[in-house]
């Protein structure tokens, strides 16, 4: 019986093909190494919700003995004890992507389906590929990180209890924002720059961590899209990972922000109209929606 699995790393998402329930753990690790370039001895696999470590210590074990089902997403990490050794191998694979930018930065539109942030970040972490099925695994990843560190991700930071937040972020109608971007920046070891079209500024998440690379998404007040660099030479791959010292791409991002602001391509969250999908009450602006959510527990809103 074929076993179709996806694996999520801090470099993006990959598809594992050619596996069956009769395949060995050794075969699984070989495929993971092939797709992620992480040496087998450095691989740590988490699976399920909340994500739990899967024991892959016995190479001869069959995958039928593990809690895998077709369609599962495996979260792949490096073993902390070998992190320094493995990092050189991982970073070398992506070095070509974070050289100086050469092309035209532009917006790549993704659907407005409550998961646009997650789709956009997955896109820029996967060299411009849009995968509309990636959002659930991104939500699981965030919930897993929050659940595993309740001291950092406490009620003050999250605005709700740790467990309450994890349940909330797993819902497909929950929007991502600053908290989720900061968590993903930390997970991917990448600065995530948000180009805000209303204020014509760039908010840099992870800037204080001195990550060597950065990606860009654009935000209009309620919707996120990825920013990708189309190459000057036809046939060359697009670029989404940039050096944190690359000022050319920052200049292009600011041009996009200024043009969008001049064209009023943004939503003023202080005055736009919303309808509560729980009780049908009409609300004005983000502040009213937040207050309504606190007093009623209703958290599902639609534009009016």
C-alpha positions as CSV (number, residue, x, y, z in Angstrom):
1,X,0.0,0.0,0.0
2,X,1.5,3.3,-1.1
3,X,2.3,5.8,1.7
4,X,2.2,9.5,0.6
5,X,3.9,11.8,3.0
6,X,4.9,15.5,3.1
7,X,7.8,16.8,5.2
8,X,8.1,20.4,6.5
9,X,11.5,21.8,7.3
10,X,12.7,25.3,8.1
11,X,13.6,25.6,4.4
12,X,10.2,24.7,3.1
13,X,7.9,21.7,2.3
14,X,8.8,18.6,0.3
15,X,6.9,15.6,-1.0
16,X,8.2,12.1,-0.2
17,X,7.4,9.6,-2.9
18,X,8.1,5.9,-3.4
19,X,7.2,4.8,0.1
20,X,4.9,1.9,1.2
21,X,4.0,0.5,4.5
22,X,6.6,-2.2,3.9
23,X,9.4,0.4,3.4
24,X,12.1,0.5,6.0
25,X,12.9,3.4,8.3
26,X,16.2,3.5,6.5
27,X,14.4,4.2,3.2
28,X,12.4,7.0,4.8
29,X,15.5,8.7,6.2
30,X,17.2,8.4,2.8
31,X,14.3,10.1,1.1
32,X,14.3,12.9,3.8
33,X,18.0,13.4,3.3
34,X,17.6,13.5,-0.5
35,X,14.8,16.1,-0.3
36,X,16.1,18.3,2.5
37,X,19.9,17.8,2.3
38,X,19.9,17.2,6.1
39,X,22.3,14.2,6.8
40,X,20.5,11.2,8.2
41,X,22.3,11.3,11.5
42,X,20.9,14.8,12.1
43,X,17.3,14.1,11.3
44,X,14.6,14.4,14.0
45,X,11.0,13.8,13.0
46,X,7.9,15.1,14.7
47,X,4.3,14.0,13.7
48,X,0.7,14.5,14.9
49,X,-0.9,17.1,17.0
50,X,0.6,18.1,19.3
51,X,3.7,17.1,17.3
52,X,5.6,14.3,19.0
53,X,9.0,12.8,18.3
54,X,8.9,9.6,16.2
55,X,11.5,7.0,17.1
56,X,13.6,6.3,13.9
57,X,16.5,4.8,15.7
58,X,16.1,1.3,14.2
59,X,16.7,1.4,10.4
60,X,15.3,-2.0,9.8
61,X,11.8,-1.2,11.3
62,X,9.0,-1.1,8.8
63,X,6.9,2.0,8.3
64,X,3.8,-0.1,9.2
65,X,5.1,-0.1,12.8
66,X,5.0,3.7,12.9
67,X,1.9,6.0,13.4
68,X,2.0,7.3,9.8
69,X,-1.0,7.6,7.4
70,X,-1.1,8.7,3.8
71,X,-1.4,12.5,3.7
72,X,0.4,13.1,7.0
73,X,2.9,16.0,7.2
74,X,6.1,15.2,9.1
75,X,8.0,18.1,10.8
76,X,11.7,17.6,10.1
77,X,14.3,19.1,12.4
78,X,18.0,18.8,13.0
79,X,19.2,16.9,16.1
80,X,20.3,19.7,18.5
81,X,23.4,17.6,19.5
82,X,24.6,17.7,15.9
83,X,23.2,21.0,14.8
84,X,26.5,22.8,14.2
85,X,27.8,20.0,12.0
86,X,24.6,19.8,10.0
87,X,24.1,23.5,9.6
88,X,27.0,23.8,7.2
89,X,25.4,21.2,4.9
90,X,22.0,22.8,5.0
91,X,23.1,26.3,4.4
92,X,25.3,25.4,1.5
93,X,22.3,24.2,-0.4
94,X,20.6,27.5,-0.2
95,X,23.6,29.8,-0.6
96,X,22.9,30.5,-4.3
97,X,19.4,31.7,-3.4
98,X,20.6,34.4,-1.0
99,X,23.2,36.1,-3.2
100,X,22.6,39.7,-4.4
101,X,19.2,40.2,-6.0
102,X,18.9,40.6,-9.8
103,X,15.5,41.1,-11.2
104,X,12.2,42.8,-10.6
105,X,10.3,42.4,-7.3
106,X,6.6,41.9,-7.7
107,X,3.5,40.7,-5.9
108,X,2.2,37.2,-6.4
109,X,-1.5,37.0,-5.6
110,X,-2.8,34.2,-3.4
111,X,-6.5,33.5,-2.5
112,X,-8.2,35.5,0.3
113,X,-9.3,32.5,2.3
114,X,-8.4,33.3,5.9
115,X,-5.0,31.5,5.4
116,X,-3.3,34.0,3.1
117,X,-0.5,34.7,5.5
118,X,0.4,31.0,5.8
119,X,0.1,30.5,2.0
120,X,2.3,33.5,1.4
121,X,5.1,32.5,3.8
122,X,5.1,29.0,2.6
123,X,5.4,30.4,-1.0
124,X,8.5,32.5,-0.2
125,X,10.1,29.6,1.6
126,X,9.5,27.4,-1.4
127,X,11.1,29.6,-4.1
128,X,7.7,31.1,-5.3
129,X,5.7,27.9,-5.5
130,X,2.1,28.4,-4.3
131,X,0.7,25.4,-2.4
132,X,-2.9,26.0,-1.3
133,X,-2.8,22.9,0.8
134,X,0.1,24.1,3.0
135,X,-1.9,26.2,5.5
136,X,-3.0,23.3,7.9
137,X,0.6,22.1,8.3
138,X,1.7,25.7,9.0
139,X,-1.0,26.0,11.6
140,X,0.1,22.7,13.2
141,X,3.7,23.9,13.2
142,X,2.8,27.1,15.0
143,X,0.6,25.3,17.5
144,X,3.4,22.8,18.2
145,X,6.0,25.6,18.8
146,X,3.6,27.4,21.1
147,X,2.6,24.3,23.0
148,X,6.2,23.2,23.5
149,X,7.2,26.6,25.1
150,X,4.4,27.8,27.4
151,X,6.9,30.1,29.3
152,X,7.7,32.2,26.2
153,X,4.2,31.8,24.7
154,X,2.2,32.8,27.7
155,X,-1.2,34.5,28.1
156,X,0.4,38.0,28.0
157,X,2.2,37.3,24.8
158,X,-0.7,35.5,23.1
159,X,-3.7,37.4,24.4
160,X,-5.2,34.1,25.5
161,X,-4.2,31.0,27.3
162,X,-1.5,28.8,25.7
163,X,-4.0,25.9,25.1
164,X,-6.7,28.3,24.0
165,X,-4.4,29.8,21.4
166,X,-3.4,26.4,20.1
167,X,-7.0,25.5,19.6
168,X,-7.8,28.8,18.0
169,X,-4.9,28.8,15.5
170,X,-5.8,25.3,14.3
171,X,-9.1,26.6,13.0
172,X,-9.2,27.3,9.3
173,X,-11.1,30.6,9.9
174,X,-8.5,32.1,12.2
175,X,-6.4,34.8,10.6
176,X,-2.6,35.0,11.1
177,X,-0.8,38.2,12.1
178,X,2.2,39.6,13.9
179,X,2.4,36.8,16.5
180,X,2.3,34.1,13.9
181,X,4.9,35.9,11.7
182,X,7.3,36.2,14.7
183,X,6.9,32.5,15.4
184,X,7.6,31.5,11.8
185,X,10.6,33.8,11.5
186,X,12.1,32.1,14.5
187,X,11.3,28.6,13.1
188,X,12.7,29.3,9.7
189,X,15.7,31.2,11.0
190,X,14.8,33.9,8.5
191,X,13.8,37.6,8.8
192,X,10.3,38.0,7.5
193,X,9.7,41.6,6.2
194,X,6.1,42.8,5.9
195,X,5.6,45.6,3.4
196,X,2.6,47.6,4.7
197,X,0.8,49.4,1.9
198,X,-1.2,51.7,4.2
199,X,1.7,53.2,6.1
200,X,4.3,52.6,3.3
201,X,6.7,51.0,5.8
202,X,8.5,47.7,6.2
203,X,8.0,45.8,9.5
204,X,11.0,43.4,10.1
205,X,10.2,40.3,12.1
206,X,13.3,38.6,13.5
207,X,15.5,41.6,12.8
208,X,17.0,41.5,16.3
209,X,18.1,37.9,15.7
210,X,20.5,38.9,12.9
211,X,19.4,36.2,10.5
212,X,21.5,36.1,7.3
213,X,18.6,35.9,5.0
214,X,15.1,37.5,4.6
215,X,11.9,37.1,2.7
216,X,9.1,39.6,1.9
217,X,5.3,39.6,2.0
218,X,3.0,42.5,1.3
219,X,0.0,43.5,3.6
220,X,-2.9,45.7,2.7
221,X,-4.6,45.8,6.1
222,X,-6.5,42.5,5.8
223,X,-4.7,40.4,3.2
224,X,-1.1,39.1,2.6
225,X,0.6,38.2,-0.6
226,X,4.1,37.0,-1.2
227,X,6.7,39.2,-3.0
228,X,8.9,37.3,-5.5
229,X,11.7,38.5,-7.8
230,X,11.2,37.7,-11.4
231,X,14.6,37.1,-13.1
232,X,15.9,39.4,-15.8
233,X,16.9,36.4,-17.9
234,X,14.0,34.3,-19.2
235,X,14.0,30.8,-18.0
236,X,16.0,31.5,-14.8
237,X,14.2,30.6,-11.5
238,X,12.5,33.3,-9.5
239,X,14.1,34.4,-6.2
240,X,12.4,34.7,-2.8
241,X,15.3,34.4,-0.4
242,X,17.6,37.4,-0.1
243,X,20.6,38.4,1.9
244,X,19.8,40.5,4.9
245,X,22.4,43.0,3.6
246,X,20.8,43.4,0.2
247,X,19.6,47.0,0.0
248,X,18.5,46.7,-3.6
249,X,15.6,44.4,-2.8
250,X,14.6,46.7,0.2
251,X,14.5,49.6,-2.2
252,X,12.2,47.7,-4.6
253,X,10.0,46.7,-1.7
254,X,9.7,50.3,-0.6
255,X,8.8,51.3,-4.2
256,X,6.0,48.8,-4.2
257,X,4.7,50.1,-0.9
258,X,4.8,53.7,-2.0
259,X,3.0,52.9,-5.3
260,X,0.3,50.9,-3.5
261,X,-0.2,53.7,-1.0
262,X,-0.5,56.3,-3.7
263,X,-3.1,54.1,-5.5
264,X,-4.9,53.5,-2.1
265,X,-4.5,49.8,-2.4
266,X,-5.1,49.1,1.2
267,X,-8.0,48.6,3.7
268,X,-8.2,51.1,6.6
269,X,-8.8,48.6,9.5
270,X,-10.1,51.5,11.7
271,X,-13.1,52.1,9.4
272,X,-13.9,49.1,7.3
273,X,-17.2,47.3,7.8
274,X,-17.5,43.8,9.2
275,X,-20.3,41.5,10.0
276,X,-20.1,39.0,12.9
277,X,-20.9,35.6,11.4
278,X,-21.9,34.4,14.8
279,X,-24.7,36.8,15.5
280,X,-24.9,39.0,12.3
281,X,-24.1,42.2,14.2
282,X,-22.5,45.0,12.0
283,X,-19.2,46.3,13.3
284,X,-16.9,49.1,12.2
285,X,-13.1,48.6,12.3
286,X,-10.7,46.2,13.9
287,X,-11.2,47.7,17.4
288,X,-14.9,47.1,17.5
289,X,-14.4,43.6,16.2
290,X,-11.9,42.9,18.9
291,X,-14.1,44.3,21.7
292,X,-17.1,42.2,20.3
293,X,-15.0,39.1,20.3
294,X,-13.9,39.7,24.0
295,X,-17.5,40.2,25.2
296,X,-19.3,37.5,23.2
297,X,-16.6,34.9,22.4
298,X,-17.5,35.3,18.6
299,X,-14.3,35.3,16.5
300,X,-15.6,34.7,13.0
301,X,-16.1,37.8,10.9
302,X,-16.7,38.6,7.3
303,X,-16.4,41.9,5.3
304,X,-19.6,43.7,4.7
